[in-house]
Amino acid sequence: MFTERTSVGLDVHARSVAAAAIDSVTGEMFHARLTPSYDHIRSWIADLPGPVAVTYEAGPTGFGLYRYLSEASIRCVVAAPSKLHKPAGDRVKTDARDALHLARLLRLDEVTSVSIPSVEQEAARDLVRAREDCRGDLMRARHRLSKLLLRHGIVYYGGQAWTGAHDRWLRTEAAPQLTSPATRMAFDADYDHVLTMQARRRRLDAAIEEMATASEFTPVVRRMCCLRGVSTLTGFGLAVEIGDWTRFTGNTIGSFVGLVPSEYSSGSSRAQGSITKTGNTHARR
């Protein structure tokens, strides 16, 4: 239950923070426009009638503010945006109104908090997501190179693409067929990009292998790798994205990663659709 005297809602953005507070004793409301500086936010909260509880929505600004306020002995709740109750008829949205709405929900104890990762878990997530971004960049680089050759009628028929044999074909057979200096320069640029992305992926894979063998996630990764088809990359990625597995059961983890069917049922009718695709995109992929 909510026990603090003042509830504070923060609508946090990259360059500004809209703040609203409600004093449950006097009913007085406080509004402010703050900078994203943690010290500025902390000093404004210190002037409010205490004790104080704070909430803000999870988003691209991360969990630094949560950790800073927690170290200052201020209870902070990072709200799950998809779980916030919003009036159906409300058609006016401003930062100040959002902050006040968060403060009211916190006062009513109607805020669903997200799971806060540790600093080590967040760093591991950054590494895994960097590898995922690298995979996407490599795929796009390969597509650009292959489509450049296709526009000039150069197609590889020697088996599976992007193998050692295909790489030799690119250098010894495909490249000499490009007679235009401008086209050859474009080919060299795309080919160099493919090599750069491959080298970057190897470095990230090596870093993930090293962290997976000596970190807090090692026991989970080893157990998951016992499953057929699960490699170190997959096991480590799931371990760092899901974090605390005890939060879920066999029935609830599917909804967390959006792998349950959507449903539209009323009365005696029941209709199920495609999967919801909500929740953690990285874990689902």
Secondary structure, DSSP 8 states (H G I E B T S, - for coil): ----SEEEEEEE-SS-EEEEEEETTT--EEEEEE-S-HHHHHHHHHTSSSSEEEEEE-STTTTHHHHHHHHTT-EEEEE-GGG----TT-----HHHHHHHHHHHHHTT---B-----HHHHHHHHHHHHHHHHHHHHHHHHHHHHHHHHHTT----SSSSSSHHHHHHIIIIIGGG--SHHHHHHHHHHHHHHHHHHHHHHHHHHHHHHHHHSSTTHHHHHHHTTSTT--HHHHHHHHHHH--GGG--TTTHHHHTT-SEEEEEETTEEEEEEE---S-HHHH-
